Amino acid sequence: MGVTTVRLQADVEQHLEAIAARLQRSKGWVINQALSEYIEKQLLEQERWKQTLEAMESAAQGKVVDASEVHSWLNSWGGENEQDAPRSGK
C-alpha cells in the first residue's frame, strides 16, 4: 500500500473529519473509499465515451437500424412473443 500526501482545503478537512467520526472510521479509510468510487466512475465514463465514439463511427458507415424496427422490438418486451434485438443490415 502506497502513501500519498494531500493538502486539503480547510472546509474539506472539516467535512472529512465529521464523516470519519460519524462512520467511526479513519480519515484514510474515508479517502480510500471516496477515491475508489471516483476512479470507478471515471473508468465507466471512459468506457461509455469509447462506446459512443464506436457507435458514431458505425452510424457514419451506415450501420443503422430503422426506428420502426427498434420500436417494434421495444414494444415486444415482457410479452409472450418478445423479439430479438434488431441488427443493422450492413
TORNU-455519 format. One record per residue: x, y, z of N, C-alpha, C, O in turn. Coordinates in nm, 4 decimals. Layout:
// TORNU-455519
- n_xx  n_yy  n_zz  ca_xx  ca_yy  ca_zz  c_xx  c_yy  c_zz  o_xx  o_yy  o_zz
- X  Y  Z  X  Y  Z  X  Y  Z  X  Y  Z
...
END
This chain:
// TORNU-455519
- n_xx  n_yy  n_zz  ca_xx  ca_yy  ca_zz  c_xx  c_yy  c_zz  o_xx  o_yy  o_zz
- 0.0853  -0.1178  0.0000  0.0000  0.0000  0.0000  0.0889  0.1228  0.0000  0.1813  0.1344  0.0805
- 0.0599  0.2140  -0.0909  0.1395  0.3357  -0.1018  0.0912  0.4441  -0.0073  -0.0178  0.4365  0.0495
- 0.1740  0.5430  0.0075  0.1405  0.6583  0.0906  0.1480  0.7826  0.0033  0.2474  0.8051  -0.0657
- 0.0429  0.8628  0.0068  0.0362  0.9864  -0.0697  -0.0051  1.0979  0.0241  -0.0953  1.0813  0.1063
- 0.0610  1.2109  0.0113  0.0279  1.3267  0.0931  -0.0596  1.4202  0.0111  -0.0307  1.4483  -0.1052
- -0.1668  1.4681  0.0733  -0.2596  1.5576  0.0048  -0.2871  1.6768  0.0944  -0.3130  1.6609  0.2137
- -0.2818  1.7961  0.0375  -0.3192  1.9168  0.1112  -0.4669  1.9406  0.0866  -0.5110  1.9524  -0.0277
- -0.5423  1.9475  0.1940  -0.6865  1.9668  0.1837  -0.7239  2.1087  0.2221  -0.6632  2.1688  0.3107
- -0.8245  2.1611  0.1542  -0.8793  2.2894  0.1950  -0.9424  2.2707  0.3326  -0.9874  2.1612  0.3666
- -0.9454  2.3771  0.4108  -0.9937  2.3687  0.5490  -1.1350  2.3132  0.5571  -1.1632  2.2294  0.6427
- -1.2246  2.3584  0.4695  -1.3624  2.3101  0.4760  -1.3721  2.1629  0.4366  -1.4555  2.0901  0.4904
- -1.2879  2.1184  0.3433  -1.2864  1.9772  0.3057  -1.2381  1.8933  0.4231  -1.2939  1.7874  0.4520
- -1.1356  1.9406  0.4894  -1.0811  1.8700  0.6062  -1.1870  1.8574  0.7158  -1.1999  1.7519  0.7779
- -1.2624  1.9645  0.7396  -1.3672  1.9605  0.8425  -1.4746  1.8584  0.8069  -1.5178  1.7809  0.8922
- -1.5176  1.8585  0.6811  -1.6189  1.7612  0.6386  -1.5648  1.6186  0.6482  -1.6357  1.5272  0.6904
- -1.4403  1.6006  0.6092  -1.3767  1.4695  0.6168  -1.3742  1.4189  0.7606  -1.4099  1.3041  0.7871
- -1.3324  1.5038  0.8523  -1.3287  1.4647  0.9934  -1.4673  1.4293  1.0456  -1.4828  1.3331  1.1209
- -1.5677  1.5065  1.0060  -1.7051  1.4797  1.0505  -1.7557  1.3467  0.9963  -1.8188  1.2697  1.0687
- -1.7283  1.3199  0.8701  -1.7718  1.1942  0.8089  -1.7015  1.0763  0.8752  -1.7648  0.9757  0.9074
- -1.5716  1.0888  0.8952  -1.4949  0.9821  0.9589  -1.5472  0.9542  1.0996  -1.5596  0.8384  1.1395
- -1.5777  1.0589  1.1742  -1.6298  1.0409  1.3105  -1.7665  0.9729  1.3074  -1.7933  0.8818  1.3857
- -1.8532  1.0185  1.2154  -1.9869  0.9605  1.2063  -1.9825  0.8126  1.1697  -2.0607  0.7326  1.2209
- -1.8902  0.7773  1.0807  -1.8773  0.6376  1.0377  -1.7895  0.5546  1.1308  -1.7798  0.4327  1.1164
- -1.7270  0.6205  1.2244  -1.6323  0.5561  1.3157  -1.5215  0.4844  1.2373  -1.4860  0.3696  1.2641
- -1.4694  0.5579  1.1398  -1.3605  0.5100  1.0552  -1.2522  0.6156  1.0527  -1.2736  0.7294  1.0945
- -1.1351  0.5769  1.0030  -1.0261  0.6742  0.9927  -1.0479  0.7634  0.8708  -1.1217  0.7283  0.7786
- -0.9821  0.8796  0.8723  -0.9875  0.9676  0.7564  -0.9285  0.8971  0.6346  -0.9779  0.9139  0.5231
- -0.8245  0.8194  0.6551  -0.7634  0.7447  0.5454  -0.8613  0.6478  0.4806  -0.8632  0.6329  0.3584
- -0.9429  0.5815  0.5632  -1.0423  0.4876  0.5107  -1.1445  0.5617  0.4259  -1.1802  0.5162  0.3173
- -1.1916  0.6758  0.4754  -1.2910  0.7546  0.4018  -1.2322  0.8023  0.2691  -1.2986  0.7953  0.1657
- -1.1086  0.8506  0.2717  -1.0433  0.8970  0.1499  -1.0289  0.7824  0.0500  -1.0552  0.8005  -0.0689
- -0.9872  0.6643  0.0970  -0.9739  0.5481  0.0089  -1.1076  0.5112  -0.0549  -1.1134  0.4812  -0.1741
- -1.2145  0.5134  0.0238  -1.3475  0.4818  -0.0291  -1.3885  0.5839  -0.1352  -1.4363  0.5478  -0.2427
- -1.3690  0.7102  -0.1035  -1.4083  0.8162  -0.1963  -1.3294  0.8071  -0.3264  -1.3867  0.8194  -0.4346
- -1.2000  0.7858  -0.3170  -1.1181  0.7758  -0.4374  -1.1511  0.6513  -0.5185  -1.1517  0.6556  -0.6415
- -1.1781  0.5417  -0.4510  -1.2158  0.4195  -0.5226  -1.3432  0.4414  -0.6030  -1.3518  0.4005  -0.7188
- -1.4423  0.5058  -0.5417  -1.5676  0.5345  -0.6125  -1.5437  0.6310  -0.7282  -1.6014  0.6139  -0.8356
- -1.4598  0.7317  -0.7076  -1.4294  0.8288  -0.8124  -1.3598  0.7615  -0.9296  -1.3947  0.7859  -1.0451
- -1.2621  0.6775  -0.9009  -1.1888  0.6078  -1.0066  -1.2828  0.5159  -1.0840  -1.2765  0.5108  -1.2069
- -1.3686  0.4442  -1.0148  -1.4660  0.3567  -1.0806  -1.5570  0.4372  -1.1740  -1.5859  0.3946  -1.2858
- -1.6010  0.5525  -1.1273  -1.6867  0.6393  -1.2086  -1.6119  0.6881  -1.3319  -1.6682  0.6906  -1.4414
- -1.4859  0.7269  -1.3157  -1.4068  0.7747  -1.4285  -1.3846  0.6645  -1.5317  -1.3913  0.6900  -1.6519
- -1.3584  0.5423  -1.4855  -1.3398  0.4303  -1.5775  -1.4682  0.4014  -1.6545  -1.4640  0.3726  -1.7741
- -1.5826  0.4090  -1.5859  -1.7111  0.3879  -1.6512  -1.7374  0.4954  -1.7557  -1.7818  0.4650  -1.8664
- -1.7104  0.6204  -1.7215  -1.7283  0.7299  -1.8172  -1.6360  0.7135  -1.9376  -1.6761  0.7410  -2.0507
- -1.5142  0.6692  -1.9141  -1.4198  0.6467  -2.0230  -1.4723  0.5367  -2.1158  -1.4639  0.5500  -2.2379
- -1.5258  0.4295  -2.0599  -1.5802  0.3204  -2.1407  -1.7029  0.3675  -2.2191  -1.7188  0.3329  -2.3362
- -1.7891  0.4459  -2.1552  -1.9070  0.4980  -2.2248  -1.8659  0.5897  -2.3403  -1.9282  0.5863  -2.4464
- -1.7633  0.6704  -2.3216  -1.7168  0.7581  -2.4276  -1.6635  0.6748  -2.5441  -1.6905  0.7055  -2.6602
- -1.5886  0.5705  -2.5134  -1.5367  0.4806  -2.6167  -1.6523  0.4186  -2.6952  -1.6481  0.4132  -2.8182
- -1.7552  0.3719  -2.6245  -1.8712  0.3129  -2.6912  -1.9449  0.4160  -2.7761  -1.9948  0.3837  -2.8839
- -1.9519  0.5393  -2.7281  -2.0167  0.6460  -2.8052  -1.9419  0.6712  -2.9351  -2.0033  0.6835  -3.0411
- -1.8099  0.6788  -2.9275  -1.7301  0.7005  -3.0488  -1.7461  0.5848  -3.1471  -1.7550  0.6063  -3.2679
- -1.7499  0.4615  -3.0946  -1.7695  0.3445  -3.1812  -1.9075  0.3489  -3.2469  -1.9209  0.3161  -3.3648
- -2.0095  0.3890  -3.1718  -2.1449  0.3983  -3.2268  -2.1523  0.5060  -3.3341  -2.2169  0.4875  -3.4373
- -2.0859  0.6183  -3.3095  -2.0851  0.7260  -3.4087  -2.0157  0.6802  -3.5368  -2.0610  0.7128  -3.6465
- -1.9082  0.6063  -3.5241  -1.8375  0.5542  -3.6404  -1.9250  0.4548  -3.7162  -1.9283  0.4577  -3.8392
- -1.9949  0.3685  -3.6464  -2.0864  0.2735  -3.7109  -2.1953  0.3468  -3.7870  -2.2281  0.3104  -3.8999
- -2.2513  0.4499  -3.7257  -2.3564  0.5278  -3.7922  -2.3011  0.5970  -3.9162  -2.3684  0.6033  -4.0190
- -2.1793  0.6488  -3.9070  -2.1177  0.7160  -4.0217  -2.0958  0.6179  -4.1368  -2.0955  0.6576  -4.2534
- -2.0777  0.4914  -4.1044  -2.0590  0.3879  -4.2062  -2.1926  0.3339  -4.2565  -2.1964  0.2443  -4.3409
- -2.3018  0.3888  -4.2042  -2.4341  0.3453  -4.2487  -2.4868  0.2224  -4.1773  -2.5877  0.1654  -4.2189
- -2.4211  0.1810  -4.0715  -2.4656  0.0644  -3.9948  -2.5700  0.1103  -3.8934  -2.5386  0.1343  -3.7768
- -2.6939  0.1219  -3.9391  -2.8019  0.1707  -3.8551  -2.9204  0.0757  -3.8634  -2.9281  -0.0080  -3.9533
- -3.0122  0.0894  -3.7692  -3.1347  0.0104  -3.7659  -3.2508  0.1069  -3.7781  -3.2522  0.2123  -3.7146
- -3.3482  0.0703  -3.8600  -3.4653  0.1541  -3.8795  -3.5401  0.1725  -3.7465  -3.5558  0.0780  -3.6693
- -3.5852  0.2942  -3.7220  -3.6536  0.3263  -3.5959  -3.7765  0.2392  -3.5743  -3.8051  0.2006  -3.4610
- -3.8493  0.2076  -3.6801  -3.9707  0.1261  -3.6635  -3.9363  -0.0131  -3.6127  -4.0131  -0.0716  -3.5364
- -3.8209  -0.0674  -3.6543  -3.7778  -0.1975  -3.6047  -3.7447  -0.1905  -3.4555  -3.7761  -0.2822  -3.3797
- -3.6814  -0.0817  -3.4149  -3.6465  -0.0630  -3.2739  -3.7737  -0.0506  -3.1901  -3.7851  -0.1119  -3.0839
- -3.8695  0.0294  -3.2386  -3.9955  0.0466  -3.1649  -4.0706  -0.0856  -3.1527  -4.1253  -0.1165  -3.0469
- -4.0733  -0.1621  -3.2585  -4.1396  -0.2926  -3.2551  -4.0731  -0.3837  -3.1528  -4.1407  -0.4528  -3.0766
- -3.9412  -0.3833  -3.1519  -3.8662  -0.4657  -3.0564  -3.8963  -0.4218  -2.9137  -3.9240  -0.5057  -2.8280
- -3.8911  -0.2907  -2.8869  -3.9176  -0.2407  -2.7517  -4.0597  -0.2721  -2.7070  -4.0818  -0.3070  -2.5910
- -4.1551  -0.2601  -2.7967  -4.2945  -0.2895  -2.7628  -4.3173  -0.4366  -2.7330  -4.4160  -0.4722  -2.6685
- -4.2269  -0.5227  -2.7792  -4.2418  -0.6662  -2.7545  -4.1886  -0.7088  -2.6180  -4.2135  -0.8209  -2.5738
- -4.1161  -0.6204  -2.5519  -4.0556  -0.6560  -2.4234  -4.1631  -0.6969  -2.3238  -4.2654  -0.6297  -2.3102
- -4.1393  -0.8061  -2.2552  -4.2287  -0.8521  -2.1495  -4.3502  -0.9263  -2.2010  -4.4305  -0.9753  -2.1216
- -4.3654  -0.9358  -2.3311  -4.4791  -1.0069  -2.3886  -4.4452  -1.1522  -2.4167  -4.3318  -1.1960  -2.3974
- -4.5448  -1.2256  -2.4624  -4.5238  -1.3677  -2.4934  -4.4348  -1.3863  -2.6154  -4.3635  -1.4861  -2.6256
- -4.4383  -1.2916  -2.7071  -4.3617  -1.3019  -2.8313  -4.2497  -1.1972  -2.8356  -4.2371  -1.1211  -2.9315
- -4.1697  -1.1957  -2.7303  -4.0620  -1.0978  -2.7240  -3.9631  -1.1224  -2.8377  -3.9182  -1.2349  -2.8594
- -3.9304  -1.0164  -2.9090  -3.8434  -1.0241  -3.0254  -3.6966  -1.0115  -2.9873  -3.6627  -0.9575  -2.8820
- -3.6102  -1.0621  -3.0744  -3.4659  -1.0405  -3.0578  -3.4350  -0.8971  -3.1000  -3.5083  -0.8377  -3.1790
- -3.3280  -0.8432  -3.0477  -3.2880  -0.7072  -3.0828  -3.2606  -0.6995  -3.2330  -3.1980  -0.7892  -3.2895
- -3.3075  -0.5925  -3.2975  -3.2817  -0.5797  -3.4407  -3.1352  -0.5528  -3.4676  -3.0653  -0.4955  -3.3840
- -3.0893  -0.5938  -3.5830  -2.9492  -0.5723  -3.6224  -2.9467  -0.4952  -3.7535  -3.0396  -0.5027  -3.8339
- -2.8397  -0.4218  -3.7729  -2.8286  -0.3466  -3.8976  -2.8090  -0.4438  -4.0133  -2.7530  -0.5524  -3.9978
- -2.8557  -0.4021  -4.1266  -2.8455  -0.4861  -4.2449  -2.7071  -0.4900  -4.3064  -2.6817  -0.5702  -4.3962
- -2.6172  -0.4045  -4.2597  -2.4825  -0.3967  -4.3185  -2.3813  -0.4646  -4.2313  -2.2630  -0.4678  -4.2650
END
